[in-house]
């Protein structure tokens, strides 16, 4: 069973919509993609382990859901400034995203 968290702990996470403006393979990792995203007026780089599941060009223009206030981390020499949300089942990975067009930067409630 997973560890539970309080609502106060959960509320620390800032989930936002983000628009992918550029996507390319990570130069030093076979399973990672480098995503440039817009979160409202802010631009960020997110590194995601979805390379075998999505072609970079298919991600450009998509709106995704990210953890916007995650502490930056260096992954194979590149900085990741957030984390996208995805679900996995069997061998598939599917991005979580709104079911309608919505501006980037919207808060997930």
C-alpha positions in Angstrom: 0.0 0.0 0.0 1.2 3.5 -0.8 2.1 6.0 1.9 -0.7 8.5 2.5 -0.2 12.3 2.4 -2.2 15.0 4.1 -4.1 17.5 2.0 -1.7 20.2 3.2 1.2 18.2 1.8 -0.6 17.6 -1.5 -1.5 21.3 -1.8 2.3 22.1 -2.0 2.4 20.7 -5.5 1.6 23.2 -8.2 0.0 21.4 -11.1 -0.4 23.4 -14.3 -1.1 23.1 -18.0 1.9 23.5 -20.3 2.2 23.7 -24.0 5.0 21.8 -25.7 6.8 24.2 -28.0 9.8 22.1 -28.9 10.8 18.4 -28.3 13.9 16.6 -29.2 15.9 13.5 -28.1 18.2 13.8 -25.1 21.7 13.7 -26.5 23.0 11.5 -23.7 20.1 9.1 -23.0 18.1 6.7 -25.1 14.9 6.9 -23.2 14.7 10.6 -22.5 13.2 13.5 -24.4 14.0 17.2 -23.8 10.8 19.3 -23.9 10.6 23.0 -24.1 7.3 24.1 -22.6 5.4 27.3 -22.0 3.6 27.7 -18.7 1.7 30.9 -19.1 4.4 33.5 -19.8 7.2 31.3 -18.4 9.4 28.9 -20.5 10.8 25.8 -19.0 12.7 22.6 -19.9 11.4 19.3 -18.8 13.1 16.0 -19.3 10.8 13.0 -19.7 11.3 9.3 -20.0 8.9 8.9 -22.9 11.2 8.6 -25.9 10.1 5.1 -26.8 6.5 6.1 -26.6 6.2 9.4 -28.4 7.9 10.9 -31.4 9.2 14.4 -30.6 7.5 16.1 -33.5 4.1 14.6 -32.4 4.4 16.4 -29.0 4.8 19.9 -30.4 1.7 21.9 -29.9 0.2 19.5 -27.3 -1.1 20.7 -23.9 0.1 18.5 -21.1 -0.1 18.6 -17.3 3.1 19.2 -15.3 4.3 19.6 -11.7 5.4 23.2 -12.1 7.2 23.8 -8.7 9.4 20.7 -8.6 13.0 21.4 -7.6 15.2 21.5 -10.7 17.3 18.4 -11.3 20.2 17.5 -13.6 19.5 14.5 -15.7 22.4 13.3 -17.8 23.9 16.8 -18.1 20.6 18.6 -18.8 18.5 20.5 -16.3 14.8 19.5 -15.8 12.6 22.2 -14.4 9.5 20.2 -13.7 7.8 16.9 -14.4 5.1 15.9 -16.8 2.3 13.6 -15.6 1.7 10.4 -17.4 0.0 7.0 -16.8 1.5 3.7 -17.6 -0.2 0.4 -18.3 1.6 -2.7 -19.5 4.2 -1.4 -22.0 2.3 1.9 -22.8 2.9 5.4 -21.4 0.1 7.9 -21.9 0.4 11.6 -21.2 -2.2 13.2 -19.0 -3.8 16.2 -20.7 -7.0 18.2 -20.8 -9.8 16.9 -23.0 -10.4 20.3 -24.5 -8.1 23.1 -25.6 -7.1 25.3 -22.7 -4.4 28.0 -22.3 -1.0 27.1 -20.8 -0.4 28.0 -17.2 -3.9 27.1 -16.0 -3.9 25.7 -12.4 -5.0 22.1 -12.0 -7.5 21.8 -9.1 
